[in-house]
Amino acid sequence: MLPGDIQQRSRQNQEKELGSYMSRVLREHFGRGPESVYVSLDPHSVVIHIRRFLAPMEEVLLEQRGKEAIEELRETMMANMLPEMAHVIYQLTGKEDWSFFVDWNISNRSGMVTALHEPSFQHQPSLAESPHQASLREGVRNVSQRTEKEPGTVHAHQINDRTLVVVRTDVLIMIEKELIRIGYRKSLKTVKRQLEKRLLYEEQFSQRLGVGVRDIFVDWDFDKDNSVVVLLTDPLPSPEEE
């Protein structure tokens, strides 16, 4: 195994390369790139936080048709981009079979792309070791119970002092599965996202974690029946400080 300082430098290089790649590919596809891209990664997950991003054509769409039109456009564009992104992550990490989750906050011009290596993620320690981190899992579980049902599992993981990832499995109820089967996948995701994000903010995670929450993102993989929630926060205290 490499010494810790070398591993850290390698990770920082990977984050820098992925950030540069994401800025470039967004600019190529949309005509304007984001103001900044922050990448957080570990061996099990990659979170790409996109800030201050709204292309000229999207500004027109936003004015004429609302944010739903932008989200639909981006979903189509990202579907074309993700296979190449998966290859780039494989080249950097040596791991295949990444699952992708994408969400946008059009109001504050931000977005999230999360790549999850599910086999290794599921074996990571839960965040329940810390009272604040256990509260995070509890809050996400509360939202799941209010909107769908008790999830099969809730795994929480802290990538760094600003990035928290929560993965839920077995979240869909039978009527949702039937809506997906008969072709209402997009409508279902739109409704679920609006509802869950509102409830996630109502959970007051800033009080639960003891730090400010800058952004919350959520997405689902309906085929695998799982979901990812990402919280971007002010710096969290280290375990020694809690």
Disulfide bonds with the S-S distance in Angstrom:
none
